[in-house]
Amino acid sequence: MGHLVMSTGSMRDAMRLLTAVERTPEQERTLVTVREQCRTVDGRLHAQGIDLDVSVAQALEELLDGAVTAERGPGYHYALHALISPYFSDTHDLGEWRRQSWFWTVDEEVSRTGLPARLALSQILLSGPPVRLPPAGDSTPWMGTFPTELAAEFVAAHEAVLGRLDPEVRETVEVFLKAIRCEAEAWASTAEGLRSRQDTMFFWCS
């Protein structure tokens, strides 16, 4: 399936770059980096024998112009990831995952304990991009988002049921608990007036 990572940041700032009518000098400087990253991804894919109908670099320009030309294609997802990345940090490496369906298996097991569906792993990891994009057309890349202010609730709910889970499922849940617990603790230690409801956990698999 691919390699999965989680990072945190302000989705509002990323979306402002995408939707700005007149960009600030700082936004223009950020775009220089984003465009270079898109070209780098295109080069890496080409080296793997993958040439997209809509390149990542072209997809970025189409997203910025609000004029998407294709009905599907992973280039748009790679481009959005490149655009979001400058505004996110505190990256957690969640490892390699062979198939998306495993997370549905995890949810089926955890749901038996009464865990709310809105806290289910597949609902979070596969929730999709923060803006409407053409389908990627394959199992990867994919992305999901989850509000950082709900990190503590996620941790408490899953920790409460760990002892009732199948060992393999529990191992998976613990991978995510380790990362999300860090964000819950960081949120709790931040002064209330400095917290932003726009702070987001961003999951990316490619």
N, C-alpha and C positions, 0 to 999 in steps of 0.2 A: 504494500500500500504506500509506504513512504516514511519519511522521517518527520516527526512531529515535535514542534517547539511551542512554548507559550511565552509571551512577553506582555508587559503592561505599559499603559500610557494613556494619553488623551485622544480618544477617537474624534472628538470635536475639532481639535487642531488639525488632524489629518484631513477631515472632511472639508475644512475651510480652504485648504490648499486645493482640493478638487473642485470646489464650487466658487472660488473667488472670482469676481468680475474684474477687479483690478488687484493684482498681487502686490504685496509689499516687497521691498528689497530682500528681506529675510526669506520670504517664500520663494522668490526667484533664485536665491542662492541654494535653497533646499532642492529646487527642481533640477539644478545642475547635477547634484548628486544622484537624484532619483533617475534622471535620464541615463547617466553613466551606469547605474546599477542595472537598468533595463537592457542596455546594450551588452553588459556582462552576462546576463542571463541568456540572452539570445545566442551569444558566443558559446556558452556552456552547452546549451541544448543542441546547437549545430555540431559541436564536437561529439555529441552522443548520437548523431545521425537523425536528429529531430529538427525539422524545419516547419514552423507553424505557418498556416495560411495567413494569419495576422500576427506579425512578430510582436514581441513584448514591447519594443520601442514604439511601434506604430499604435499598438493598443493603448499605451499611455497617452499619446497625443489625442487619440479619439476620445478617451475618457475626459481629458482636460477640455476638449472642445464640445463635449456633450453630443458627439455625433458617432455613435458606435455603428460600424458597417456590417458586422457579421452576426449571425444568429447563434453561433456557438464558437467556443475556442478558449483554450487555457491561457492564451496570451493576456487576456484582460485580467485574469486572476493574478498572474505573476506581476502584471503592471500595478495593480492595486496594492499588492503586498509591498512592492518597492516604494510606493507612495506613502504607505502607512508606516513603514519601518523607521524613518527618521524620528518619529514622534513616540516610539516605544522602546523600552529598555528592560532591564531586569529579566533577561531571557533565561528560561528554564528548558533544558533539553529533556524531552519526554521519551526519547528513544525511537526505535523502529517498530512499526506496526504493520503486519502483513495484510490485514483486511479490515474494512470498516465494519463488517457484520459482527465482528467480535464485540464491539461496543454495544450493539443491540443485545447480544447474549448477556453481557454484563448488566445492562439495564433490566432485562427480564429477571435475572437473579435478584438484583437489588430491589426491584419493585415489589417482590414478595414480602419484603420487610416493612412496606408501607411508605417508602421514600417518595416524596412528591415528584411527579413527572417533570416538573420544571427544573429540578436539580439533577436529572438523569444525565449521564455522561454524553450519550449520543445526541441529546437535545442541545447540549452546549457545544460539543466539538463539531457537529455537523449543522449548526444553525445558519451557516452561510455568511456571505459578505455583508458589510454594513450598508452597502448600496446595491441596487439591482444591476446584475451583470449577466451577460449571455452564459448559458451553461458551459462548464469546462469541457464536457464531452467525454470524460473518463473519470476514474476513481480519484485521481490526483491531477492538479493540486486542489485542495479544499481548505476552507477556513471556517472559524466559528468565533463568536464573541460571548463574553459573560461579564456583567457589571462587577467591578471590584468590590463594591459595597455589599455584595451578596456572598463574598468569599467565606466569611465566618459561618454563615448559615450552611453553605455547602459542606464545610469541614465538620461542623457539629453533627449534621444529619448523617454523613457517611461514617464518621467515627463511632456513632452510636450503634451501627449495625455491622461493623466489621467482623465481630465474633460469630455472626450468623451466616457468613458468606462462604461459598465454596473456596478452597485455598487458591485456585488459579484466578478466580474473580477478585478475591481479596488482594492478591498481588498487584493486579491492574489498578484497583482503586487506590492502593497505597502509593503508587507512582504519582497519581494526580493529587492525592492528599498532600504529599510532601511539597509540591510546588505551590498549590493553592493555599496551604497553611501559611507559607511565607508571606503571601500577599495579604492574607487576613490579618496577620500580626503587624505588617507594615501599616495597613489601614487603621488598625486599632491604636497604633502608637502615634499617628498623625493627629495634630490638633484639629478639633472638629471644624473650626473655621477655615482650615486649609484643605479639607477634603473636597473632592469634586465628584458629583454624580456622573460626570462624563468619563471618569477613570474606568478603564476597560481592560479585561484580560483578553488577549488576542491569541487564538490558536491557529497555527499554520502547518499544513502537511504537504510535502512535495517529494 
